Amino acid sequence: MPLLNDQFLQRLSEMADPVLLCDLLGITSEDIIERFEDILEERMDYLREVFDIDLEEELGFEEEYEQ
């Protein structure tokens, strides 16, 4: 007997890889940001710690430009 929708969605949330799920649903990171802006605002400090970095500095490109 197939799972009820609620049961299936629970199983999907436990088993699906987020990247694969986004691909299967045809959504992007931008879609998530637009839809969950309120949650992102609540966690902005943490998100900045993780993602707000100077990539050129982190990868050593800045040194190449100075030479």
Secondary structure, 3 states (H helix, E strand, C coil): CCCCHHHHHHHHHHHCCHHHHHHHHCCCHHHHHHHCHHHHHHCHHHHHHHHCCCHHHHHCHHHHHHC
